[in-house]
Structures are given as structure tokens and as C-alpha cells.
Amino acid sequence: MSEETPATTAPESAPEPAAKPESSTSVSRVVVRAYPKVIFFWLTWVTSLVAGIIMSASETPPSHLGTVWMCIFAFNLLVISFDFTEVISVMLIAIVGVVVFAGLYFDFLPFIGDFFRNLKLWMSESFYYTMFGLFTAVYAIVFIKTRFDYWEFRHNEVIHRRGVFADLRRYSTEDLRWFKEIPDVLERILCGAGRMILTTPREKHPIVIQHVVGINRIDEKVADILGVKRVVMK
């Protein structure tokens, strides 16, 4: 008579945890800071430091160092003075290309090369270090100011915090729409900057947040936290 082996009961498995609602992000808030246009001078700021180091380390400084610094400074002035939209940028590149091609073909551009070769701007190392120190001080002030004046996006509200004592203004995300604009190609190239425009039926005028650095990354985070479709304007 064969023995029956008692059936072993499998241990009850622990109940599976309830599925969490799907979400593309676990971030509970997104901070957006508006910066002044001086941030686009970072190229001049860095160039000033490099030029100062070159002047300090060289017994005979490069003859065109001052010209290079001035060209970069002039470029930064153009960036903050005009809005280079995509259409304007393409037209400008096309015009410059045509002029350069025509100048090389008809040989009427040598004077430009002669002008820059004969242009010898000289600035001392003290000048470069002074400009670097000046921009550093301004950027430090901008950094501190933006710690006390910023926008905070949450799931159900948008908060504008201002001042040392954190004055608040709250906006409901109900019927909130926002637009991402990149009006200047050069500002986007230098800092990835653009602006955000918020509209809500409860406000008479749109709310504009200027010069948001890393606008594409910020826009993605805001879209995730609000869970709505984005409207992109260029």
C-alpha cells in the first residue's frame, strides 16, 4: 500500500501593491526664473578672463588680442540690441554669403582684411581683469536677485514669489495656457533662452516671463507637472 505524500500548500504570496498612477515625472514643482539681458554677456565675461591670463603670462602679448575682445563685445551688443528671428537670421546669412562671394569674385573686399590687419587695439591686463571683475559682481547680484524673485509651477497652481519676505501671488492652473516663444536665435544659441507667456481668464493681460534659460528643458518639465498639451510658438 503506497503512502500518499501530503500535498504541500504554496505559501500565499504577498498582495501586490496598488498600481501607482502613471506619471512621467515625480517632481512636485518646477522653478522658473526670469533673467535680465546682461546674462548674454557671458561670452565677453569669459573672454575677459582668458585675455587677462594671456596678458599676464605673455612677455609679448598677441597684437590682435584687443581686436578679438572688441569683436566679441560688439557681438554681445548686437545680441541684446536686436531680435534676430529665424527669418532675419537666414536673410542675414544669405546676404553676407552673397556679399562675400561677390567680393571674392570681383575682388572688392581686400580693404576689409587690410582694415582688421591694421587695427591694433591694445588693452592692459588690468582692463581685462577689471571687466571680468565687473561682470562677476553683476552676475553675483543677478544670482541673488533671482533667488528671491521666481515662478513656481505646481500641479494645481502657479506661484510668483517676490522679495526677501516672499510676497506671493497665486494663479490657479484651471484654464491656464502657456506659450513657449524663442524670438531670438542668437539668445537661444548663447543660453538656450526664450520666454514663457501665461494666459488665464482670471487675468486681463498675459503674464510674460522673459529670458528663461534652458527654455526647452523648462517647458518639458512644466508640461509634465501640469499634464496638459503644450503650445509652441516660434
ROPATOR-832455 format. One record per residue: residue in three letters; x, y, z of N, C-alpha, C in turn. Coordinates in steps of 0.1 Angstrom, whole numbers, plus 5000, padded with zeros to 4 digits. Example, Ala and Ser with C-alpha at 12.3 -4.5 7.8 and 13.67 -1.06 7.14 Angstrom:
2
<r "ALA", <5132, 4943, 5078>, <5123, 4955, 5078>, <5132, 4967, 5078>>
<r "SER", <5128, 4978, 5071>, <5137, 4989, 5071>, <5129, 5000, 5079>>
END
This chain:
234
<r "MET", <5009, 4988, 5000>, <5000, 5000, 5000>, <5009, 5012, 5000>>
<r "SER", <5007, 5019, 4990>, <5016, 5031, 4989>, <5012, 5042, 4997>>
<r "GLU", <5022, 5049, 5002>, <5019, 5061, 5010>, <5016, 5073, 5002>>
<r "GLU", <5006, 5081, 5006>, <5003, 5093, 4998>, <5011, 5104, 5005>>
<r "THR", <5018, 5111, 4996>, <5025, 5123, 5001>, <5016, 5134, 5003>>
<r "PRO", <5015, 5140, 5015>, <5005, 5151, 5017>, <5009, 5162, 5007>>
<r "ALA", <4999, 5168, 5002>, <5001, 5179, 4993>, <5006, 5191, 5001>>
<r "THR", <5016, 5197, 4996>, <5021, 5209, 5003>, <5014, 5222, 4997>>
<r "THR", <5010, 5230, 5006>, <5003, 5242, 5002>, <5013, 5253, 4999>>
<r "ALA", <5013, 5259, 4988>, <5023, 5270, 4985>, <5020, 5282, 4993>>
<r "PRO", <5030, 5288, 4999>, <5028, 5300, 5007>, <5021, 5311, 5000>>
<r "GLU", <5012, 5317, 5006>, <5004, 5328, 5000>, <5014, 5339, 4997>>
<r "SER", <5013, 5344, 4984>, <5021, 5355, 4981>, <5015, 5368, 4986>>
<r "ALA", <5025, 5377, 4989>, <5020, 5390, 4995>, <5012, 5397, 4984>>
<r "PRO", <5002, 5404, 4989>, <4993, 5411, 4979>, <5002, 5422, 4972>>
<r "GLU", <4999, 5423, 4959>, <5007, 5433, 4951>, <5002, 5447, 4955>>
<r "PRO", <5012, 5456, 4955>, <5008, 5469, 4959>, <5000, 5475, 4947>>
<r "ALA", <4991, 5484, 4951>, <4982, 5491, 4942>, <4991, 5498, 4932>>
<r "ALA", <4987, 5497, 4919>, <4995, 5503, 4909>, <4994, 5518, 4910>>
<r "LYS", <5006, 5525, 4909>, <5006, 5539, 4911>, <5001, 5545, 4898>>
<r "PRO", <4995, 5557, 4899>, <4991, 5563, 4886>, <5003, 5567, 4878>>
<r "GLU", <5002, 5564, 4865>, <5013, 5567, 4856>, <5016, 5582, 4856>>
<r "SER", <5029, 5585, 4857>, <5033, 5599, 4856>, <5047, 5599, 4850>>
<r "SER", <5049, 5609, 4842>, <5062, 5609, 4836>, <5073, 5616, 4844>>
<r "THR", <5069, 5621, 4856>, <5078, 5628, 4864>, <5073, 5627, 4879>>
<r "SER", <5083, 5626, 4888>, <5080, 5626, 4902>, <5082, 5640, 4908>>
<r "VAL", <5085, 5650, 4900>, <5088, 5663, 4905>, <5075, 5670, 4909>>
<r "SER", <5075, 5676, 4921>, <5063, 5682, 4926>, <5062, 5697, 4923>>
<r "ARG", <5073, 5703, 4918>, <5073, 5717, 4914>, <5084, 5720, 4904>>
<r "VAL", <5082, 5730, 4896>, <5092, 5735, 4887>, <5094, 5749, 4889>>
<r "VAL", <5107, 5753, 4891>, <5110, 5767, 4894>, <5115, 5774, 4880>>
<r "VAL", <5109, 5785, 4877>, <5112, 5792, 4865>, <5117, 5806, 4869>>
<r "ARG", <5129, 5810, 4865>, <5135, 5823, 4868>, <5136, 5832, 4856>>
<r "ALA", <5133, 5844, 4857>, <5134, 5854, 4846>, <5147, 5861, 4848>>
<r "TYR", <5156, 5862, 4838>, <5169, 5868, 4839>, <5170, 5881, 4831>>
<r "PRO", <5178, 5890, 4835>, <5180, 5902, 4827>, <5189, 5899, 4815>>
<r "LYS", <5189, 5908, 4805>, <5197, 5906, 4793>, <5212, 5906, 4795>>
<r "VAL", <5216, 5910, 4806>, <5231, 5910, 4809>, <5237, 5896, 4809>>
<r "ILE", <5228, 5886, 4811>, <5233, 5872, 4811>, <5240, 5868, 4797>>
<r "PHE", <5235, 5875, 4787>, <5241, 5872, 4773>, <5255, 5877, 4771>>
<r "PHE", <5260, 5885, 4781>, <5274, 5889, 4780>, <5283, 5879, 4786>>
<r "TRP", <5279, 5867, 4789>, <5288, 5857, 4795>, <5300, 5855, 4786>>
<r "LEU", <5298, 5856, 4773>, <5309, 5854, 4763>, <5320, 5864, 4765>>
<r "THR", <5316, 5877, 4767>, <5326, 5888, 4770>, <5332, 5885, 4784>>
<r "TRP", <5324, 5881, 4793>, <5329, 5878, 4807>, <5341, 5868, 4806>>
<r "VAL", <5338, 5857, 4800>, <5348, 5846, 4799>, <5360, 5851, 4791>>
<r "THR", <5358, 5858, 4780>, <5369, 5863, 4771>, <5378, 5872, 4779>>
<r "SER", <5372, 5880, 4788>, <5380, 5890, 4796>, <5389, 5882, 4805>>
<r "LEU", <5384, 5872, 4811>, <5393, 5864, 4820>, <5405, 5857, 4812>>
<r "VAL", <5401, 5851, 4800>, <5411, 5845, 4792>, <5422, 5855, 4787>>
<r "ALA", <5417, 5866, 4783>, <5426, 5877, 4778>, <5435, 5882, 4789>>
<r "GLY", <5430, 5883, 4801>, <5438, 5888, 4812>, <5449, 5878, 4815>>
<r "ILE", <5445, 5865, 4815>, <5455, 5855, 4818>, <5466, 5855, 4807>>
<r "ILE", <5462, 5856, 4794>, <5472, 5857, 4783>, <5481, 5868, 4785>>
<r "MET", <5476, 5880, 4789>, <5484, 5892, 4790>, <5494, 5890, 4802>>
<r "SER", <5489, 5883, 4813>, <5498, 5881, 4824>, <5509, 5871, 4821>>
<r "ALA", <5506, 5862, 4813>, <5515, 5851, 4811>, <5525, 5853, 4799>>
<r "SER", <5522, 5863, 4791>, <5530, 5866, 4779>, <5539, 5878, 4781>>
<r "GLU", <5551, 5876, 4777>, <5560, 5888, 4777>, <5557, 5897, 4766>>
<r "THR", <5553, 5891, 4754>, <5549, 5899, 4743>, <5534, 5895, 4739>>
<r "PRO", <5525, 5903, 4744>, <5511, 5899, 4742>, <5507, 5898, 4727>>
<r "PRO", <5498, 5890, 4723>, <5493, 5889, 4709>, <5489, 5903, 4704>>
<r "SER", <5492, 5907, 4692>, <5489, 5920, 4687>, <5474, 5922, 4685>>
<r "HIS", <5467, 5911, 4682>, <5453, 5912, 4679>, <5444, 5908, 4690>>
<r "LEU", <5449, 5907, 4702>, <5441, 5902, 4713>, <5430, 5912, 4716>>
<r "GLY", <5433, 5925, 4716>, <5423, 5936, 4718>, <5413, 5936, 4708>>
<r "THR", <5416, 5933, 4695>, <5407, 5933, 4684>, <5397, 5922, 4686>>
<r "VAL", <5402, 5910, 4690>, <5393, 5898, 4692>, <5383, 5902, 4704>>
<r "TRP", <5388, 5907, 4715>, <5379, 5911, 4726>, <5369, 5921, 4721>>
<r "MET", <5373, 5931, 4714>, <5363, 5941, 4709>, <5353, 5935, 4700>>
<r "CYS", <5356, 5926, 4691>, <5347, 5919, 4682>, <5337, 5911, 4690>>
<r "ILE", <5341, 5904, 4700>, <5332, 5896, 4709>, <5323, 5905, 4716>>
<r "PHE", <5328, 5916, 4721>, <5320, 5926, 4729>, <5309, 5932, 4719>>
<r "ALA", <5313, 5935, 4707>, <5304, 5941, 4697>, <5293, 5931, 4694>>
<r "PHE", <5297, 5918, 4693>, <5287, 5907, 4690>, <5277, 5907, 4701>>
<r "ASN", <5281, 5907, 4714>, <5272, 5907, 4725>, <5263, 5919, 4725>>
<r "LEU", <5268, 5931, 4721>, <5259, 5943, 4720>, <5248, 5941, 4709>>
<r "LEU", <5252, 5934, 4698>, <5242, 5931, 4688>, <5231, 5922, 4693>>
<r "VAL", <5235, 5912, 4701>, <5226, 5902, 4707>, <5215, 5909, 4715>>
<r "ILE", <5219, 5918, 4724>, <5209, 5925, 4733>, <5202, 5936, 4726>>
<r "SER", <5207, 5941, 4715>, <5201, 5953, 4709>, <5190, 5950, 4699>>
<r "PHE", <5191, 5938, 4692>, <5181, 5934, 4682>, <5176, 5920, 4684>>
<r "ASP", <5164, 5918, 4679>, <5159, 5904, 4679>, <5162, 5897, 4665>>
<r "PHE", <5170, 5887, 4666>, <5174, 5880, 4654>, <5164, 5868, 4652>>
<r "THR", <5153, 5870, 4646>, <5144, 5859, 4644>, <5149, 5850, 4633>>
<r "GLU", <5143, 5838, 4632>, <5148, 5828, 4622>, <5148, 5834, 4608>>
<r "VAL", <5138, 5842, 4604>, <5137, 5847, 4591>, <5148, 5857, 4589>>
<r "ILE", <5150, 5866, 4599>, <5161, 5876, 4598>, <5174, 5870, 4597>>
<r "SER", <5176, 5860, 4606>, <5189, 5853, 4606>, <5193, 5846, 4593>>
<r "VAL", <5183, 5840, 4587>, <5185, 5833, 4574>, <5188, 5844, 4563>>
<r "MET", <5180, 5855, 4563>, <5183, 5865, 4553>, <5197, 5872, 4555>>
<r "LEU", <5201, 5874, 4568>, <5214, 5880, 4571>, <5225, 5871, 4566>>
<r "ILE", <5224, 5858, 4569>, <5234, 5848, 4564>, <5235, 5848, 4549>>
<r "ALA", <5223, 5848, 4543>, <5223, 5848, 4528>, <5229, 5860, 4522>>
<r "ILE", <5226, 5872, 4528>, <5232, 5885, 4523>, <5247, 5885, 4525>>
<r "VAL", <5251, 5881, 4537>, <5266, 5880, 4539>, <5273, 5871, 4530>>
<r "GLY", <5267, 5859, 4527>, <5272, 5850, 4518>, <5274, 5855, 4504>>
<r "VAL", <5263, 5862, 4499>, <5263, 5868, 4486>, <5274, 5879, 4485>>
<r "VAL", <5275, 5887, 4495>, <5285, 5898, 4495>, <5299, 5892, 4495>>
<r "VAL", <5301, 5882, 4504>, <5315, 5876, 4504>, <5318, 5870, 4491>>
<r "PHE", <5309, 5862, 4485>, <5311, 5856, 4472>, <5314, 5866, 4461>>
<r "ALA", <5306, 5876, 4461>, <5308, 5887, 4451>, <5321, 5894, 4453>>
<r "GLY", <5324, 5896, 4466>, <5337, 5903, 4469>, <5349, 5895, 4465>>
<r "LEU", <5348, 5882, 4467>, <5360, 5874, 4463>, <5360, 5873, 4448>>
<r "TYR", <5349, 5872, 4441>, <5349, 5871, 4427>, <5353, 5884, 4420>>
<r "PHE", <5348, 5895, 4424>, <5351, 5908, 4418>, <5362, 5916, 4425>>
<r "ASP", <5367, 5910, 4435>, <5379, 5915, 4442>, <5377, 5929, 4447>>
<r "PHE", <5366, 5931, 4455>, <5364, 5944, 4461>, <5364, 5944, 4476>>
<r "LEU", <5368, 5932, 4482>, <5368, 5931, 4497>, <5382, 5932, 4503>>
<r "PRO", <5393, 5933, 4496>, <5406, 5933, 4503>, <5407, 5944, 4514>>
<r "PHE", <5400, 5955, 4512>, <5401, 5966, 4522>, <5396, 5962, 4536>>
<r "ILE", <5387, 5952, 4536>, <5382, 5948, 4549>, <5393, 5940, 4557>>
<r "GLY", <5400, 5931, 4549>, <5411, 5924, 4555>, <5422, 5933, 4560>>
<r "ASP", <5425, 5943, 4551>, <5435, 5953, 4555>, <5431, 5961, 4567>>
<r "PHE", <5418, 5964, 4568>, <5414, 5972, 4579>, <5416, 5964, 4592>>
<r "PHE", <5412, 5951, 4593>, <5414, 5944, 4605>, <5428, 5940, 4608>>
<r "ARG", <5436, 5939, 4597>, <5451, 5936, 4599>, <5458, 5948, 4605>>
<r "ASN", <5453, 5960, 4601>, <5460, 5972, 4606>, <5453, 5978, 4619>>
<r "LEU", <5442, 5972, 4623>, <5436, 5976, 4635>, <5442, 5969, 4647>>
<r "LYS", <5449, 5977, 4655>, <5456, 5972, 4666>, <5451, 5979, 4679>>
<r "LEU", <5441, 5972, 4685>, <5436, 5977, 4698>, <5444, 5970, 4709>>
<r "TRP", <5448, 5979, 4718>, <5456, 5973, 4729>, <5450, 5977, 4743>>
<r "MET", <5447, 5967, 4751>, <5442, 5969, 4764>, <5451, 5962, 4774>>
<r "SER", <5453, 5968, 4785>, <5462, 5962, 4795>, <5455, 5950, 4802>>
<r "GLU", <5463, 5943, 4810>, <5457, 5932, 4817>, <5448, 5937, 4828>>
<r "SER", <5451, 5949, 4833>, <5442, 5955, 4843>, <5428, 5957, 4838>>
<r "PHE", <5428, 5961, 4825>, <5415, 5964, 4819>, <5407, 5951, 4818>>
<r "TYR", <5413, 5940, 4813>, <5406, 5927, 4812>, <5402, 5922, 4825>>
<r "TYR", <5410, 5923, 4835>, <5406, 5918, 4849>, <5395, 5927, 4855>>
<r "THR", <5396, 5940, 4852>, <5385, 5949, 4857>, <5372, 5945, 4851>>
<r "MET", <5372, 5943, 4838>, <5359, 5939, 4831>, <5354, 5926, 4836>>
<r "PHE", <5363, 5916, 4838>, <5359, 5903, 4844>, <5353, 5905, 4858>>
<r "GLY", <5360, 5913, 4866>, <5355, 5916, 4880>, <5342, 5923, 4880>>
<r "LEU", <5340, 5932, 4870>, <5327, 5939, 4869>, <5316, 5930, 4866>>
<r "PHE", <5318, 5922, 4856>, <5307, 5912, 4852>, <5305, 5902, 4863>>
<r "THR", <5315, 5898, 4870>, <5314, 5889, 4881>, <5305, 5894, 4892>>
<r "ALA", <5307, 5907, 4895>, <5299, 5914, 4905>, <5284, 5915, 4901>>
<r "VAL", <5282, 5919, 4888>, <5269, 5920, 4883>, <5262, 5906, 4883>>
<r "TYR", <5269, 5896, 4879>, <5263, 5883, 4879>, <5260, 5877, 4893>>
<r "ALA", <5268, 5881, 4902>, <5265, 5877, 4916>, <5252, 5884, 4921>>
<r "ILE", <5250, 5897, 4917>, <5238, 5904, 4921>, <5226, 5897, 4914>>
<r "VAL", <5227, 5894, 4902>, <5216, 5888, 4894>, <5213, 5874, 4900>>
<r "PHE", <5223, 5867, 4904>, <5221, 5854, 4910>, <5213, 5855, 4923>>
<r "ILE", <5217, 5865, 4932>, <5210, 5867, 4944>, <5196, 5871, 4942>>
<r "LYS", <5194, 5881, 4933>, <5180, 5886, 4930>, <5171, 5875, 4925>>
<r "THR", <5176, 5866, 4916>, <5167, 5856, 4911>, <5164, 5845, 4921>>
<r "ARG", <5171, 5845, 4933>, <5167, 5836, 4943>, <5155, 5841, 4951>>
<r "PHE", <5152, 5854, 4950>, <5141, 5860, 4957>, <5130, 5864, 4948>>
<r "ASP", <5131, 5862, 4935>, <5121, 5866, 4925>, <5120, 5855, 4915>>
<r "TYR", <5110, 5846, 4916>, <5109, 5835, 4907>, <5095, 5830, 4906>>
<r "TRP", <5092, 5821, 4896>, <5079, 5815, 4895>, <5080, 5800, 4898>>
<r "GLU", <5069, 5795, 4904>, <5069, 5781, 4909>, <5057, 5775, 4903>>
<r "PHE", <5059, 5765, 4895>, <5047, 5757, 4889>, <5045, 5745, 4897>>
<r "ARG", <5032, 5743, 4902>, <5028, 5731, 4909>, <5017, 5725, 4902>>
<r "HIS", <5012, 5714, 4907>, <5002, 5706, 4899>, <4989, 5714, 4898>>
<r "ASN", <4985, 5722, 4908>, <4972, 5729, 4908>, <4973, 5744, 4909>>
<r "GLU", <4985, 5749, 4909>, <4987, 5764, 4910>, <5001, 5768, 4905>>
<r "VAL", <5001, 5781, 4901>, <5014, 5788, 4898>, <5016, 5799, 4908>>
<r "ILE", <5028, 5799, 4914>, <5031, 5809, 4924>, <5042, 5818, 4920>>
<r "HIS", <5040, 5831, 4921>, <5050, 5841, 4919>, <5055, 5846, 4932>>
<r "ARG", <5068, 5843, 4935>, <5074, 5847, 4948>, <5083, 5859, 4945>>
<r "ARG", <5082, 5869, 4953>, <5090, 5881, 4951>, <5094, 5887, 4965>>
<r "GLY", <5106, 5891, 4965>, <5111, 5899, 4977>, <5117, 5890, 4987>>
<r "VAL", <5124, 5896, 4997>, <5131, 5889, 5008>, <5120, 5882, 5017>>
<r "PHE", <5109, 5889, 5018>, <5098, 5883, 5027>, <5089, 5875, 5019>>
<r "ALA", <5092, 5871, 5007>, <5085, 5861, 4999>, <5070, 5865, 4997>>
<r "ASP", <5068, 5877, 4992>, <5054, 5881, 4988>, <5049, 5871, 4977>>
<r "LEU", <5037, 5867, 4979>, <5032, 5856, 4970>, <5020, 5861, 4962>>
<r "ARG", <5019, 5856, 4949>, <5007, 5858, 4941>, <5005, 5845, 4935>>
<r "ARG", <4992, 5840, 4937>, <4989, 5826, 4932>, <4980, 5827, 4920>>
<r "TYR", <4982, 5817, 4911>, <4973, 5816, 4900>, <4969, 5802, 4898>>
<r "SER", <4956, 5799, 4897>, <4951, 5786, 4895>, <4955, 5780, 4881>>
<r "THR", <4958, 5767, 4880>, <4961, 5761, 4868>, <4949, 5758, 4860>>
<r "GLU", <4937, 5760, 4865>, <4925, 5757, 4858>, <4924, 5767, 4846>>
<r "ASP", <4922, 5762, 4835>, <4921, 5770, 4822>, <4934, 5778, 4820>>
<r "LEU", <4945, 5774, 4826>, <4958, 5780, 4823>, <4964, 5775, 4810>>
<r "ARG", <4968, 5784, 4802>, <4976, 5781, 4790>, <4989, 5788, 4790>>
<r "TRP", <4999, 5781, 4784>, <5012, 5788, 4783>, <5018, 5786, 4770>>
<r "PHE", <5026, 5796, 4766>, <5032, 5795, 4753>, <5047, 5796, 4755>>
<r "LYS", <5054, 5789, 4747>, <5069, 5790, 4747>, <5073, 5797, 4734>>
<r "GLU", <5080, 5808, 4736>, <5085, 5816, 4724>, <5100, 5817, 4724>>
<r "ILE", <5106, 5816, 4713>, <5120, 5818, 4711>, <5122, 5828, 4701>>
<r "PRO", <5121, 5841, 4704>, <5121, 5852, 4695>, <5135, 5855, 4689>>
<r "ASP", <5145, 5851, 4696>, <5159, 5855, 4691>, <5167, 5842, 4690>>
<r "VAL", <5172, 5840, 4678>, <5180, 5828, 4675>, <5193, 5829, 4683>>
<r "LEU", <5200, 5840, 4683>, <5213, 5842, 4690>, <5211, 5840, 4705>>
<r "GLU", <5201, 5845, 4711>, <5198, 5842, 4725>, <5197, 5828, 4728>>
<r "ARG", <5190, 5821, 4719>, <5189, 5806, 4721>, <5202, 5799, 4720>>
<r "ILE", <5211, 5804, 4710>, <5224, 5797, 4709>, <5232, 5800, 4721>>
<r "LEU", <5232, 5812, 4726>, <5241, 5816, 4737>, <5237, 5809, 4750>>
<r "CYS", <5224, 5809, 4753>, <5219, 5805, 4766>, <5207, 5795, 4766>>
<r "GLY", <5203, 5792, 4754>, <5191, 5783, 4752>, <5179, 5790, 4758>>
<r "ALA", <5178, 5804, 4756>, <5168, 5812, 4763>, <5157, 5815, 4754>>
<r "GLY", <5145, 5817, 4761>, <5133, 5821, 4754>, <5124, 5827, 4765>>
<r "ARG", <5111, 5829, 4761>, <5102, 5834, 4771>, <5090, 5826, 4772>>
<r "MET", <5083, 5826, 4783>, <5071, 5819, 4786>, <5060, 5829, 4788>>
<r "ILE", <5048, 5827, 4781>, <5037, 5836, 4782>, <5025, 5828, 4788>>
<r "LEU", <5020, 5832, 4799>, <5009, 5825, 4806>, <4996, 5833, 4804>>
<r "THR", <4985, 5826, 4800>, <4972, 5833, 4799>, <4962, 5825, 4807>>
<r "THR", <4953, 5833, 4813>, <4943, 5827, 4821>, <4931, 5836, 4821>>
<r "PRO", <4918, 5831, 4821>, <4907, 5840, 4820>, <4906, 5849, 4832>>
<r "ARG", <4912, 5846, 4843>, <4911, 5854, 4855>, <4921, 5867, 4855>>
<r "GLU", <4929, 5868, 4845>, <4938, 5879, 4843>, <4935, 5886, 4830>>
<r "LYS", <4935, 5900, 4831>, <4932, 5907, 4819>, <4943, 5907, 4809>>
<r "HIS", <4956, 5906, 4814>, <4967, 5907, 4804>, <4976, 5894, 4806>>
<r "PRO", <4982, 5890, 4795>, <4991, 5878, 4796>, <5003, 5881, 4806>>
<r "ILE", <5008, 5871, 4812>, <5019, 5871, 4821>, <5031, 5867, 4813>>
<r "VAL", <5041, 5875, 4812>, <5053, 5872, 4803>, <5065, 5870, 4813>>
<r "ILE", <5072, 5859, 4811>, <5084, 5856, 4819>, <5095, 5856, 4809>>
<r "GLN", <5103, 5867, 4810>, <5114, 5869, 4800>, <5127, 5861, 4803>>
<r "HIS", <5134, 5858, 4792>, <5147, 5853, 4792>, <5149, 5841, 4802>>
<r "VAL", <5141, 5831, 4799>, <5142, 5819, 4807>, <5153, 5810, 4801>>
<r "VAL", <5163, 5808, 4809>, <5175, 5800, 4805>, <5171, 5785, 4804>>
<r "GLY", <5174, 5778, 4793>, <5171, 5764, 4792>, <5156, 5763, 4790>>
<r "ILE", <5150, 5771, 4781>, <5136, 5771, 4779>, <5130, 5758, 4775>>
<r "ASN", <5137, 5750, 4767>, <5131, 5737, 4762>, <5130, 5727, 4773>>
<r "ARG", <5140, 5727, 4782>, <5140, 5718, 4793>, <5129, 5722, 4803>>
<r "ILE", <5128, 5735, 4806>, <5118, 5740, 4815>, <5104, 5737, 4809>>
<r "ASP", <5102, 5739, 4796>, <5089, 5736, 4790>, <5085, 5722, 4792>>
<r "GLU", <5095, 5713, 4790>, <5092, 5699, 4792>, <5087, 5696, 4806>>
<r "LYS", <5094, 5701, 4816>, <5091, 5699, 4830>, <5077, 5705, 4833>>
<r "VAL", <5074, 5717, 4828>, <5061, 5723, 4831>, <5050, 5714, 4824>>
<r "ALA", <5052, 5709, 4812>, <5042, 5701, 4806>, <5040, 5688, 4814>>
<r "ASP", <5050, 5682, 4820>, <5049, 5670, 4827>, <5041, 5673, 4840>>
<r "ILE", <5044, 5684, 4847>, <5038, 5686, 4860>, <5024, 5690, 4859>>
<r "LEU", <5020, 5697, 4848>, <5007, 5702, 4846>, <4998, 5691, 4839>>
<r "GLY", <5006, 5682, 4832>, <4999, 5672, 4825>, <4989, 5676, 4814>>
<r "VAL", <4993, 5687, 4807>, <4985, 5692, 4796>, <4993, 5693, 4784>>
<r "LYS", <4987, 5695, 4772>, <4994, 5697, 4760>, <5000, 5711, 4760>>
<r "ARG", <5011, 5712, 4753>, <5019, 5724, 4752>, <5016, 5731, 4739>>
<r "VAL", <5016, 5744, 4739>, <5015, 5752, 4727>, <5029, 5759, 4724>>
<r "VAL", <5035, 5756, 4713>, <5048, 5761, 4710>, <5047, 5771, 4699>>
<r "MET", <5053, 5783, 4701>, <5052, 5794, 4691>, <5067, 5798, 4689>>
<r "LYS", <5070, 5800, 4676>, <5084, 5804, 4672>, <5082, 5817, 4664>>
END
